[in-house]
Structures are given as structure tokens and as C-alpha cells.
């Protein structure tokens, strides 16, 4: 029991030391003569252009609510940019307008094509729950009526 507790404590201590070493490490990025991109924790001696890579550990976003930012600056930025909800509502409005105008012609053409296929083919196969089967004559008539009603109402 005591040995397992000591083992777990040693593992925990080594994990903490390792994570702090990784968090404070510097990483470098450079491109060699052949155009290959390299990443390393050691700065290369022969590379001309070396850039430091910033590594963010954890799930947080680095730019939101930084400690050095004043609340007045944050309020000004918030007033300038629309909220996420407003952006989503605007996008939804645009999509519904586009759908009602542009897609109507496509939907009408598709419905007419489906009606033509149903009218010309006496036997139609569909995928029903992973199995292929033929439509019954009643199902074919129901689908014809559905497409015909759609075309009358919308096209």
C-alpha cells in the first residue's frame, strides 16, 4: 500500500515537472534549402530565417480577456463588433432569402424530373432501411400525387 502511494506520488511529481518544462520551452520553425519545413526545440545553426513558434497549452483561447487589457478597451471592441447571435441571425436571414429565390427553380426542376421518372418506370427500387425493394403500385401513385401537388403549389 505504501509502495503504491509512493509510486503514484513520484509519477505525479514527474508529470508536473515535465508539463512545466514543456510549457516554458521554446520551439523554432525554419525552412531548409529543399523547401522542407522543420520544427525543433533547438535553434538551428545553419538556417537563415528562423521563427519562434508560440505554443499554447490547454483548452483556453489566448486572445480573450487577457489580464493586461483594460475593461474600457474591451467594451469598445464589444460595441464595434456584432454579437455572435446577431451574426447567426443575419446569416440565417440571408440563407432563407437565397433558398426562397434561388433554390425554388432547382426544387421545381427536381420535382418535375422525379415525376417524369415515376411516370415512365413501372417498377422503381428504393433503399428501405438498408435493403433494396420495389415500390408497390399504391406507393408509386402516392408519390406521383405528392410531386404533382408540389408542382401545382410551388412552381
N, C-alpha and C positions, 0 to 999 in steps of 0.2 A: 504494500500500500504506500509506504513512504517512498519507495524507489519510483513508483509510477508518478507520484506527485512531483518528485524532483525532476523526473524526465519531462513532464509537461511544463514545468516552470522553465527548464532550460530551453525547451522548444519555443516557448512564448518569448523569452528574452532574446533568443537568436532571431526570431521573426521580426521583433520590434527593431532590433539593430539593423537588420537587412533592409527593412522598409524605410528607415530613416536615411540609410546610405543611398538608396535608390532615389529618394525624394530630393536629396541635396546634390545628386550627381549632375554633371553637365554632359550633354550629348552634342555631337557635331555631325554635320552633313556636308558632303563635298562630292563633286563630280570628277572622275578621273579622265585621262586622255581619250579613252574609248567611249566616253559618254555614259558610263555606268554611275549610278548614284550609290553612295556609301554612307552608312551611319555607324558611328562609333562613340565610345565614351572617352577615347584618347584622341587628342588633336593630331592630325597627320602632319608630318614634317614637310613632305614634298608637294602637297596640294596648294594651289594658288588661292582659290576662293573657298573659304571655309565659313559656314554659318552655324551659329549655335541653334539648337533645337530646344524649344521650351516644352517641357513635359509636365502635363497636368495630371496628377494622380487623384483618383476619386471620381465621384459622380457629379460634383458641383460644376457650375459653369463659372469660368474665371472672370468674366466681364461684368456680371450682375452684382450690384450693391457692394462695390469694393469699399474697403474701410476708409480710404483716403478721399472718396468722393463726398462732396457736400450734399446735404438734402435739397438745397435750393437748386443746384445743378440737376439733380435727379428729377425734381418737379418740373423744371423747364423742358427737359428731354421728354418727360411723360406727356406734357401738354403738346409738344410738337408732333409726336407720333400717335397715330390712332391705336386704340386698344386692339388686342387680338380678336375680341368678339366683334368689333366693328369691321375689321378686315375680313373675317369669315362671313359676316352678313353681306358685305359688299360683293364678295366672291360668289356667294350663293345667288344673289340677285342677278349678277351677270350670267351665271350658268343657266338660270331658269329662263332668262330672256333669249339666250342663244338657243336653248333647247326648243323653246316655243317657236322660234322663227326658222332656224337652220335645219333642225332635225325633223321638222314636220314633213318636209319633202322626202327625206330619206325613209321615214317611217311609212309614208303613203306608198312609196315605191316598193318597199319591202312587203307590205301587206298585199299589194297587188300581185307581186311575184309569188307569194305564198298561195294566194287564191288561185292563180293560174296553175301552179303545180298540183294543188289538190284537185282541181277540176280535170286535169289531164291524166292523172295517175289513179287508177282504180285501187291499187294496193300501195299503201305507204307504211314504211317501217319507222319505228321510233325507239329510242333508248328509254326503257322504263325501269328505273331502279337498277341499272347495270345490265339488264337483259334486253335484247332486241326482240320486238314483237310487231305484228301488223296491227294497224288501226282497224277497228270494226267499221262497217258502213255508217252506223249511227254516230261514231266519233268523227268520221270524215264530214258528215253533214253538219254536225255541231261546229266544227272548225270553219267550214265554208260560211256558215251563218255569222260566226264571230268576225271573220275577215270582211265580209260584206257589210256588216253593221259599222265596223270601224271605218271603212272607206266612205260610207254614206255620211257619218257624223263628222269626220275629221278632214276629209280630202275634197 
